[in-house]
Amino acid sequence: MLPNISSKLLQAFVALADCRHFTRAAERCHLSQSAFSAVIQKLETALHAKLVERDTRNVMLTVEGEMFVGVARSLLADMEAAFGNLGDYVARRKGRVAIAALPSLAAHGLPAVIAEYRASYPGIQVQLHDALSDQCLNLLRQGKVDLAITAPSARLAEFDTRTLCSDPFYLVCRRDHALAARRRLQLADLAGCELIHLAKSTSVRQHVELLVQGIAVRDSGLEVEHLATVAGLIEHGLGVALVPALTLFQFRKLNLVAVPLAQGQPERPILLATQRSLSIAAQGMLELIELRLGGGADVP
């Protein structure tokens, strides 16, 4: 069983070992001589060992005292380092934050937040994983990230979640398309359009399939992994695409137009998912993400 020894007892003994004088050691510890003597006696009682010999002129450490003073110094140094290290984490001078985010957020919006966070807390390492929704949740589940910015999923029940923003859909088409001049579109207006699709594993594809359910859209036969590929296909007249606002930076081409769906049409929620407990560094990142990206999605 470990003896009940406080840092105060250790500090008093080290002061005595340094000063070899009860009065000077007591002054160093801001104690009266009687109180200091009581502290040393309490330490000896806890250790079941006599640590010092004293006469009218000198204070000497016993053999056991000489053995223990090194231990006391080491324990105090370890305690100081531990509390100092924890203080650095609490003050966000040190730490690590890992984020998993949908590629659209990871490429547009989140970089500015990370830059602002790093400017405020340069000692904290920030890691970013750009991944599809299920991969984001896997990283969160495995403890490899602190928070995930993702789309709705049946696999979210085990996490704390909150809505970050709402991501409205746009029709992207060529400038010479029949719908390009419209200010806003109803979903029914898409009847007859040839849709270019993202892969079924993407949250965008899953939402688009729900949007066009019951509408006589045509399948272009083109299903791709990357938004840049979608843009290239549209540019060459091979179809149109429904994409959320957060992805529109991928479609900045002179001969492409993005037409918003009318108000009241379904939008894609973007969610923040976390484990039940966050470090102080991760909590700070979460708050900044909510502050800068929360609410409605900005159109790039």
Secondary structure by P-SEA (a helix, b strand, c coil): ccccccaaaaaaaaaaaaaccaaaaaaaacccaaaaaaaaaaaaaaaccccccccccbbbbcaaaaaaaaaaaaaaaaaaaaaaaaaaaaacccbbbbbbbcaaaaacaaaaaaaaaaaacccbbbbbbbbcaaaaaaaaaaccccccccccccccccccccccbbbbbbbbbcccccccccccccccccccccccccccccaaaaaaaaaaccccccccccccccaaaaaaaaaaccbbbbbccccccccccccbbbbbcccccbbbbbbbbbcccccaaaaaaaaaaaaacccccccc
